[in-house]
């Protein structure tokens, strides 16, 4: 599987406060970004996989809502995470 517990711990350690910080918006956005990149690669190979396409759209929506929350609450943390993950320009 592409998302093992070690990969999750690395994502949370890099983007959260520590490896057990699974609830912060930054760590959730980083996890969603990792999953979105994986699903995008899958869809490049399997173009007619509609279930995966729907999952990808739902993940992008969740990430977008979390980024909106973070932007509204703390603009500097928002800017740091989008710069770190190269989500936007």
C-alpha positions in Angstrom: 0.0 0.0 0.0 1.2 3.5 -0.8 0.3 5.1 2.5 1.9 3.1 5.4 2.0 4.2 9.0 5.7 5.2 8.6 4.8 7.5 5.7 2.0 9.1 7.7 4.3 9.6 10.7 6.8 11.3 8.4 4.1 13.6 6.9 2.8 14.5 10.3 6.3 15.1 11.7 7.3 17.3 8.7 4.1 19.4 8.7 2.7 19.2 12.3 4.2 19.9 15.6 5.4 16.3 16.0 4.7 12.8 14.7 1.6 12.4 16.8 0.0 15.7 15.7 -2.6 14.3 13.4 -5.3 16.9 14.0 -3.7 20.2 13.0 -4.9 21.7 9.7 -1.4 21.7 8.3 -0.9 18.0 8.9 -4.3 17.2 7.4 -3.6 19.3 4.3 -0.2 17.6 3.9 -1.8 14.2 4.1 -4.6 15.1 1.6 -1.9 16.5 -0.7 0.0 13.2 -0.6 -3.2 11.3 -1.4 -4.2 13.7 -4.2 -0.8 13.2 -5.8 -1.1 9.4 -5.7 -4.7 9.4 -7.1 -3.6 11.8 -9.8 -0.9 9.4 -10.9 -3.4 6.6 -10.9 -5.8 8.5 -13.0 -3.2 9.3 -15.6 -2.9 5.6 -16.2 -6.5 4.6 -15.7 -8.5 7.3 -17.4 -11.9 5.7 -17.1 -11.8 5.0 -13.3 -14.8 7.1 -12.3 -14.8 6.0 -8.6 -11.2 7.2 -8.2 -12.0 10.4 -10.0 -14.9 11.0 -7.6 -12.6 10.3 -4.6 -10.1 12.7 -6.0 -12.7 15.5 -6.4 -13.9 14.9 -2.8 -10.3 15.0 -1.5 -9.6 18.3 -3.3 -12.8 19.7 -1.8 -11.8 18.7 1.7 -8.3 20.2 1.3 -9.8 23.4 -0.1 -12.2 23.7 2.9 -9.3 23.1 5.4 -7.2 25.7 3.6 -10.1 28.2 3.7 -10.4 27.6 7.4 -6.7 28.0 7.9 -6.7 31.2 5.8 -9.5 32.6 7.9 -8.0 31.7 11.3 -4.2 32.4 10.7 -3.0 33.8 7.4 0.7 33.2 8.1 0.2 29.5 8.8 -1.8 29.3 5.6 1.0 31.0 3.6 3.6 28.7 5.1 1.8 25.5 4.3 0.9 26.4 0.7 4.5 27.5 0.1 5.9 24.3 1.7 3.7 22.0 -0.3 3.7 24.0 -3.5 -0.1 23.9 -3.7 -0.6 27.3 -5.3 1.4 30.0 -7.0 
